[in-house]
């Protein structure tokens, strides 16, 4: 019963701060042909949690693309400054990703038949600019390591140039 009351109290307190953001990663959309949407909820003035969903639209044999076809990334951010407009942050994330790897067989070059799903644990750093009207721009970079699969890539990038709205 105590755990239930504690969980309910944390939920109510996190929603009572009432600053939330929705964002679109325009860097990925313009450069890599992928869509990444994010939602961020502030727990306090200096911390937040969120979730991102990445959908890769580039063809599998494109020369420059993410390995992942889809990636769901829950994250936690700690803001090092509480400036009204510019904030620097550190982020810890768990990236649940899936995609296809190229076949290892010599007689099938360019065939992507090794499907994988894996979970990556990683860190990122970045900065966020917030206007008085609620427009947000955030730039971040980081890296994670896939932990479970043998067919998945070892490293998972976390890069973004997000434009969003705080409400």
N, C-alpha and C positions, 0 to 999 in steps of 0.2 A: 504494500500500500504506500509506503514511504517513497519507493522508486517511482510509482505512478504519479504521485503528487509532485515530486521533483521534476519529472519529465514534463508534466503539464505546466509547471511554473516556468521552466526554461522556454517552452513554446510560447507562452503568453508574453514573457519578457522580451523575447526576440521579435515578436510581431508588434509589440508596443512601441519600439523605437521607430518603426514605420518608414524607414528609408529603403527603397528597393530600386533596382535598375534592370532594364532589359537592354541587350546589346547585340549588335551584329558585327562580326569580324570582317571589315572591308578589305584588309590586307590579304586574307585568304581568298576572298571572293574575286579580287582583281588579279592577283598574281598566280595562285595555284588552282583556280577553278574549284573551290570548295566553299560550302556554306557552314558557318559556325555561329550558332545562336547561344546567348548566355543570359542567365538570370542570376542576380546577386541580391542578397538580403543582408542588411547590416544588423549585427547583434548589438554593437555599441558604436561609438564614434571612431574607435580604432580597430575594429575587427568585423569581418563579414564572412559569410559562407555563400557558395553559389554552385551552379551546375552549368556546364556547357555541353552542347551536342554538335558534333562535327559530321558533315556528310560530304564525302569526296565525290565530285562530279567529273573529274578528269578520267580519261580512258586509262585502263590498266597499263598499256604500253607507252604512255606519255613519258617523255624524257625527264620531266621535272614535276613530281607530285609527291604527296605524302604516301607512305606505304599503306596506311590505314584507310579502309573504305568508310568506316564509321568509328566514332569514338565518343563515349559519354564520359565526362570529366567532372566529378564533384570536387570542389576545392574549398580551402579555407585561406583567407587573407588576413594578415596583420599589417595595419598601416603604421608606419614609423613616424609620420607627421600628421598633424591635424589641421593643417593650413586650410583656409576656406576654399582655395582653388587648386593648388598642386599638392598631391599626396604621393609618397613613395611607399611601396608595399613589398612584402615577401609573401610567397604563396606555397602551400603544400597541396599536392593534388594526387588523386588516384584516377588513372585513365583506363577505362575498360574499352579496349579497342579490338577491332576485327578487320580482316583483310585477306589478301591472297599474296602468296610468295611465288616466285618463279620456280618452275620444276627444276630439280637437280639433274635430270636425265640429259645426257649429251645429245640425243637424237630428237629432243623436243625443246629447242631454244625458243624463248618468247612465250612459252605456255605457262599460264599462271593457274596451277591446279592444286597448290598446297594452301588450303584454307586454314585460318587460325583465328582464335579468340584468346585474348590474354589481358592481364591486368598490370598496369605500370604504376609504380610509385615514384613521385618526383617532386622537384622544387622549381620555383620560378621567381623572378623579381620583375618589378615594373613601376610605372608611374601613371597617375591618373590626373586629368585636368577636369574640373567641374565648373560650369558656368552658373551664374545666378538663376538662370531660367531653367536649369535642370539638364542641359546637354552635357554628356560626359564623353571624354576621349581617353582611352587607356591603351598603353603600349606595354607589352610584357614579353619576356623570353625565359625559357627554362627547358629542362630536360628530365625525362623519366626513364626508368629501366623496367622492361617487361620482366615479370617474376616467374611465370608458370610454364609457358609453352616452349617447346623446342623448335617449332616451325616459325615462330614469330620473330620479327626483328628485335635486336637486343635493346636499342634505344628508341625512345618516342619523343619527338620534339613538341614543345608547347610554345608557340609563337603567336602573337596577335597584335593587331591594330584595330581596336574596337571603337565603334561609335554607338552611343546609346542615350537613354533618357532615364533620369532619376525622378521618381514620383513618391 
